[in-house]
Amino acid sequence: MAIRNYKTQMEAARKNIITPEMEICAAEENISPEKLRTQIAKGIAVIPANPAHKGLVPHAVGSKLTTKINVNLGVSRDCKDYDIEMQKVLSAADLGAEAIMDLSSHGNTQPFRQKLCRECPAMVGTVPVYDAVIHYQRDLGELTARDFVDVVRLHAEDGVDFVTLHCGITQKTIEEVKAGKRKMNLVSRGGSLVFAWMAMTGEENPFYEYYDEIVEICREHDVTISLGDACRPGCLADATDATQIGELLRLGELTERAWERDVQVMVEGPGHVPLDQIAANMKIQETICHGAPFYVLGPLVTDIAPGYDHITGAIGGAIAAMNGAAFLCYVTPAEHLALPNVDDVRNGIIASKIAAHAADIAKGIPGARDRDDRMADARRKLDWDAQFAEALDPVTAKSIRDSRLPEDDHSDTCSMCGKFCAVRSINKALAGETIDIL
């Protein structure tokens, strides 16, 4: 194996080195490795690829590239079956999710995390602050700043490709939230833990105070920092407010500090945002955070759709990605309600993949529409097998058709129109054939 003469993908890019990961990702994107190297050198694209993650299929994340999908998984105190979580991982990988985030908040989390970094081909991300209480088996107020830093190191050593760090909230944020101007306060789980720790101890945010040391840990293991949005809006009323934008300003500063050490950065974004504010949010982030890839949860465009928030998130995600978001964190029907099951995960992934693909077409990503054009050809020919081959979810598409076939003439009609099928009629008319309806 060749010896790496660089620590991170960004350092390699800045040294004009094209890494094996860049070669793989450039081929996936239908661009030259040199073009991708240039984007990584500037920080507008990242390849989260910890060398300790064996079997990783790398993917590049950036606004000028195909939109990528992240799937959140992990056990909780009430749902603690790791075998079920692995089923979700396999389902997510089969459906084309580029990243898995292990958000486990119960039990012995390290073996599962290490298993993911051995066996999962998708990028693996974590939120170390979740794991601090679990790893040390001490309650939040008993943890020290050093404990939080050491957990980041542990996750990096285990092989995770990116870590979400809630670095942007400070003691000043506590004052702003206590002023009571927000309807939902903080809805970020990691952000709320950091907030609570600061409130109980009176100390500054350890991820902010010891940020430079954390950057060095990430540099050593080539872990991409995903700057968490602790102050993301949790309802439409809080969208694009001073608390959200104030945190974003700090994240812009922290982005530059990581880049100074050749550490790759993504920036996480909102939350719940009205439809008409999404494009502006993307532009603000791009400006404040210097074009670092934007990683968004949804965004959800209404607050009143529990049970259907995978649709709410897909609507927002398509608009966000069309306007510059690079990475969509999926939302499932269980959002706001429960830990998602295998079916929820599947539905969430498909909804997000639809949003990502629609955005890529709108952005003019090379080759993005090729699949749609092949689908149109297959539909014109009434070639059902070819249609299934192009479908994002061929299993569901075929199942629906097979369960409701027309009584006769299966090959060129469906049970919706039968012989009234417009495509069938036009095909026969153009071929000079008789169009039999009755």
C-alpha positions in Angstrom: 0.0 0.0 0.0 1.3 3.4 -0.9 2.3 5.7 2.0 0.2 8.8 2.3 2.3 12.0 2.3 -0.7 14.0 3.4 -3.0 14.0 6.4 -6.3 15.0 4.9 -8.0 15.1 1.5 -7.9 18.9 1.7 -4.1 18.9 2.3 -3.6 16.6 -0.6 -5.8 18.8 -2.8 -3.8 21.9 -1.8 -0.5 20.0 -2.6 -1.9 19.2 -6.1 -2.2 15.5 -5.2 -5.1 13.6 -6.7 -6.0 10.9 -4.1 -7.6 7.5 -4.9 -10.8 8.8 -3.3 -10.8 11.8 -5.6 -10.4 9.5 -8.6 -13.4 7.4 -7.5 -15.6 10.4 -6.7 -14.8 12.2 -9.9 -15.8 9.2 -11.9 -19.1 9.1 -10.0 -19.7 12.8 -10.7 -18.7 12.6 -14.4 -16.1 15.3 -13.9 -12.3 15.3 -14.1 -10.3 14.5 -11.0 -8.5 17.8 -11.4 -11.8 19.7 -11.3 -12.8 17.9 -8.1 -9.4 18.4 -6.6 -9.8 22.2 -7.1 -13.1 22.2 -5.3 -11.7 20.3 -2.4 -8.7 22.6 -2.2 -11.1 25.6 -1.9 -13.3 23.9 0.7 -16.4 24.0 -1.5 -16.4 20.2 -1.7 -15.4 17.5 0.8 -14.7 13.7 0.8 -15.3 12.4 4.3 -13.0 9.4 4.3 -11.3 8.3 7.5 -8.5 5.9 6.5 -9.6 3.7 9.4 -13.0 3.1 7.8 -12.3 -0.1 5.9 -14.6 -0.9 3.0 -15.7 2.7 2.5 -17.1 3.7 -0.9 -16.2 7.4 -0.9 -18.5 10.1 -2.0 -17.8 13.8 -2.6 -20.2 16.4 -1.1 -20.5 19.9 -2.6 -23.1 22.2 -4.1 -21.7 21.7 -7.6 -21.9 17.9 -7.3 -24.8 15.5 -7.1 -26.9 15.9 -4.0 -26.1 13.3 -1.3 -28.4 11.7 1.3 -27.7 11.0 4.9 -29.7 8.5 7.0 -29.9 8.8 10.8 -30.0 5.5 12.7 -29.2 4.3 16.2 -30.7 2.8 19.3 -32.4 4.5 22.2 -33.4 3.4 25.7 -36.8 2.4 24.4 -35.7 0.8 21.2 -32.4 -0.9 21.7 -32.2 -3.8 19.2 -28.9 -3.4 17.3 -29.9 -6.2 14.8 -32.8 -4.0 13.7 -30.5 -1.1 13.3 -28.2 -3.2 11.1 -31.3 -4.1 9.0 -31.9 -0.3 8.5 -28.2 0.2 7.6 -28.4 -2.6 4.9 -31.7 -1.2 3.6 -30.2 2.3 3.4 -27.2 1.1 1.6 -29.3 -0.9 -0.9 -31.4 2.2 -1.6 -28.3 4.3 -2.3 -27.9 6.4 0.8 -24.4 7.8 0.8 -24.0 8.3 4.5 -25.2 6.8 7.8 -25.2 8.7 11.1 -25.1 6.6 14.2 -27.1 8.6 16.8 -27.3 5.9 19.4 -28.1 7.2 22.9 -28.1 4.0 25.0 -26.1 0.9 25.9 -22.6 0.0 24.8 -22.3 2.1 21.6 -18.7 1.5 20.7 -19.0 -2.0 19.3 -21.9 -1.0 16.9 -19.9 2.1 15.8 -16.9 0.0 15.1 -19.0 -2.6 13.3 -20.3 0.2 11.0 -16.7 1.4 10.3 -15.7 -2.2 9.4 -18.7 -3.2 7.3 -20.8 -0.2 6.2 -19.8 1.0 2.7 -21.5 4.4 3.3 -19.8 7.3 5.0 -20.3 7.0 8.8 -21.0 10.1 10.9 -21.6 10.5 14.7 -22.5 13.2 17.2 -19.9 12.7 20.0 -21.7 14.7 22.6 -24.5 12.1 22.6 -22.0 9.4 23.4 -20.2 11.3 26.3 -22.8 10.4 28.9 -23.1 6.8 27.7 -19.4 6.2 27.4 -18.4 7.6 30.8 -21.6 6.5 32.5 -21.8 9.8 34.3 -24.6 12.3 34.2 -24.3 15.4 32.1 -23.4 17.8 34.9 -20.6 15.5 36.1 -18.7 15.5 32.8 -15.7 17.8 32.2 -14.7 19.7 29.1 -11.8 17.2 28.7 -14.4 14.3 28.6 -16.1 15.8 25.6 -12.8 16.4 23.7 -11.7 12.8 24.5 -14.9 11.3 23.1 -14.2 13.1 19.8 -10.8 11.4 19.7 -12.4 8.0 20.5 -14.8 8.3 17.6 -12.0 9.4 15.2 -9.9 6.4 16.3 -12.9 4.1 15.7 -13.0 5.2 12.1 -15.9 7.6 11.7 -15.7 9.8 8.6 -17.4 12.9 10.0 -18.5 14.2 13.3 -21.2 16.7 14.1 -19.9 19.2 16.7 -22.1 21.9 18.2 -19.3 24.5 18.4 -21.3 27.6 17.6 -23.3 28.2 20.8 -21.7 30.1 23.7 -22.6 31.5 27.0 -24.0 34.5 25.0 -26.5 32.0 23.4 -27.8 31.1 26.8 -28.6 34.7 27.5 -30.4 35.1 24.2 -32.5 32.0 24.7 -33.4 32.9 28.3 -34.6 36.3 26.9 -37.5 34.2 25.6 -37.8 35.5 22.1 -38.1 32.0 20.5 -41.2 29.9 20.4 -39.4 26.6 20.4 -36.1 27.5 22.0 -33.5 24.9 20.9 -34.6 21.6 19.2 -31.2 20.3 18.4 -30.6 17.3 20.7 -26.8 17.8 20.7 -27.2 21.6 21.0 -29.6 21.2 24.0 -27.0 18.9 25.8 -24.2 21.5 25.3 -26.6 24.3 26.4 -27.6 22.4 29.5 -24.0 21.5 30.4 -23.0 25.2 30.1 -26.0 26.3 32.1 -25.2 23.8 34.9 -21.5 24.4 35.1 -21.2 28.0 34.1 -18.3 27.1 31.8 -17.9 27.9 28.1 -18.9 25.4 25.4 -16.0 22.9 25.3 -16.4 22.4 21.6 -15.9 26.1 21.1 -13.2 26.6 23.8 -11.1 23.7 22.7 -11.9 23.9 19.0 -8.3 24.1 17.9 -7.4 20.9 19.7 -10.4 19.2 18.2 -9.3 20.4 14.8 -6.0 18.7 15.3 -7.7 15.4 16.3 -9.7 15.6 13.0 -6.6 16.5 11.0 -4.8 13.5 12.4 -7.5 11.0 11.4 -8.9 12.9 8.4 -12.3 13.3 10.0 -14.5 15.9 8.4 -16.1 18.4 10.8 -19.8 18.9 10.4 -20.5 22.2 12.3 -23.8 21.5 14.0 -26.6 24.0 14.0 -27.6 24.0 17.7 -29.9 27.0 17.0 -31.7 25.6 14.0 -35.3 26.7 14.0 -37.7 24.0 15.3 -40.8 25.8 14.0 -41.6 28.2 11.2 -41.9 31.1 13.7 -38.2 30.8 14.6 -36.9 30.6 11.1 -34.1 33.0 10.0 -34.1 34.8 13.4 -31.2 36.5 15.1 -30.3 33.4 17.2 -30.0 31.2 14.1 -28.0 33.8 12.1 -25.8 34.7 15.1 -24.7 31.0 15.4 -24.1 30.9 11.6 -21.7 33.8 11.9 -19.6 31.9 14.4 -19.7 28.8 12.2 -18.3 30.9 9.4 -15.3 31.8 11.6 -14.8 28.2 12.7 -14.9 27.1 9.1 -11.9 29.2 8.3 -10.0 28.1 11.4 -10.4 24.4 10.3 -9.4 25.2 6.8 -6.2 26.8 8.1 -5.2 23.3 9.3 -6.4 21.6 6.1 -9.4 20.0 7.8 -12.6 19.6 5.8 -15.8 21.2 6.9 -19.5 20.9 6.3 -22.0 23.3 7.8 -25.4 22.1 9.1 -28.5 24.1 8.4 -32.2 24.5 9.3 -34.7 22.9 10.4 -38.1 24.3 9.9 -38.2 27.0 7.2 -41.1 28.5 5.3 -41.0 27.8 1.6 -40.3 31.4 0.6 -37.3 31.7 2.9 -35.3 28.6 1.8 -33.4 30.1 -1.1 -32.4 33.1 1.1 -31.2 30.8 3.8 -29.0 28.9 1.3 -27.5 32.2 0.0 -26.8 33.5 3.5 -25.0 30.3 4.5 -23.0 30.3 1.3 -21.9 33.8 1.9 -21.2 33.6 5.7 -19.5 30.2 5.5 -17.5 30.8 2.4 -19.1 28.2 0.2 -18.5 25.2 2.6 -20.9 22.4 1.7 -24.3 22.9 3.4 -26.0 19.9 5.1 -29.7 20.5 5.8 -32.3 18.6 7.9 -35.2 18.9 5.5 -35.9 21.7 5.8 -39.5 21.1 6.8 -41.8 23.6 5.2 -44.8 23.3 7.6 -45.2 22.3 11.3 -48.5 20.4 11.0 -47.7 17.2 9.2 -46.6 14.6 11.8 -46.7 11.2 10.1 -46.0 12.8 6.7 -42.8 14.8 7.5 -40.9 12.8 4.9 -43.0 14.6 2.4 -42.6 17.9 4.2 -38.9 17.5 4.3 -38.6 16.4 0.6 -40.4 19.5 -0.5 -38.0 21.7 1.4 -35.0 19.5 0.5 -35.6 19.8 -3.2 -35.8 23.6 -3.0 -32.7 23.8 -0.7 -30.6 21.6 -2.9 -31.7 23.5 -6.0 -30.4 26.6 -4.3 -27.1 25.2 -3.1 -27.5 22.7 -0.3 -25.2 19.8 -0.9 -26.3 17.1 1.6 -29.8 16.2 2.7 -30.4 14.6 6.0 -33.5 12.4 5.4 -36.7 12.8 7.4 -39.0 9.9 8.0 -42.7 9.6 8.7 -41.8 9.0 12.3 -40.1 12.4 12.7 -41.4 14.1 15.9 -43.2 10.9 16.9 -41.0 7.9 17.4 -37.8 6.1 16.5 -38.2 5.1 12.8 -38.7 1.4 12.0 -37.4 -0.3 8.8 -40.4 0.9 6.7 -40.0 4.5 8.0 -36.4 4.4 7.0 -37.2 3.2 3.5 -39.9 5.8 3.0 -37.6 8.6 4.3 -34.8 7.6 2.0 -37.0 7.4 -1.1 -38.5 10.8 -0.4 -35.1 12.3 0.1 -33.7 10.6 -3.1 -36.6 12.1 -5.1 -35.8 15.5 -3.7 -32.1 15.2 -4.4 -32.6 14.0 -8.0 -35.1 16.7 -8.8 -32.7 19.3 -7.5 -29.8 17.8 -9.5 -31.9 18.1 -12.7 -32.7 21.7 -11.9 -29.0 22.5 -11.2 -28.0 21.0 -14.5 -25.7 18.4 -13.0 -24.1 16.5 -15.9 -26.0 13.3 -16.7 -28.7 14.0 -14.0 -31.6 13.8 -16.4 -30.3 10.8 -18.4 -32.3 8.3 -16.3 -35.5 10.4 -16.7 -35.0 10.4 -20.5 -34.6 6.6 -20.5 -37.8 6.3 -18.4 -39.6 8.4 -21.0 -38.4 6.1 -23.8 -39.6 3.1 -21.8 -43.0 4.6 -21.2 -43.4 5.5 -24.8 -42.7 1.9 -25.7 -44.9 0.6 -22.9 -41.8 -1.4 -21.8 -42.7 -2.2 -18.2 -39.4 -4.0 -17.3 -37.4 -1.1 -18.6 -39.5 1.3 -16.5 -38.9 -0.7 -13.4 -35.1 -0.7 -14.2 -35.1 3.1 -14.2 -37.3 3.5 -11.1 -35.9 4.9 -7.8 -37.8 2.1 -6.0 -38.4 -0.7 -8.6 -39.6 -3.1 -5.9 -42.6 -0.9 -5.0 -43.3 0.1 -8.6 -43.4 -3.5 -9.8 -45.5 -4.6 -6.7 -48.2 -2.0 -7.4 -48.5 -2.9 -11.1 -48.4 -6.7 -10.5 -51.1 -6.4 -7.8 -53.5 -4.6 -10.1 -53.1 -5.9 -13.6 -55.8 -5.3 -16.2 -58.0 -8.2 -17.1 -56.5 -8.5 -20.6 -53.7 -7.0 -22.7 -51.3 -6.8 -19.8 -48.4 -6.0 -22.0 -49.4 -2.6 -23.1 -51.9 -1.2 -20.6 -52.5 -0.8 -16.9 -55.7 -1.0 -14.9 -56.0 2.8 -14.7 -56.8 3.4 -18.4 -56.9 0.0 -20.1 -57.5 0.4 -23.8 -58.2 4.1 -23.3 -54.4 4.4 -22.6 -53.2 7.6 -24.4 -49.7 6.1 -25.1 -51.2 2.9 -26.7 -53.7 4.9 -28.8 -51.0 7.3 -30.2 -48.6 4.4 -30.8 -51.3 2.6 -32.9 -52.4 5.7 -34.7 -48.8 6.6 -35.7 -48.3 3.0 -36.9 -51.5 3.1 -39.0 -53.2 0.4 -36.9 -56.8 0.2 -35.8 -57.4 1.5 -32.3 -59.7 -1.0 -30.7 -61.4 0.3 -27.5 -64.5 -2.0 -27.0 
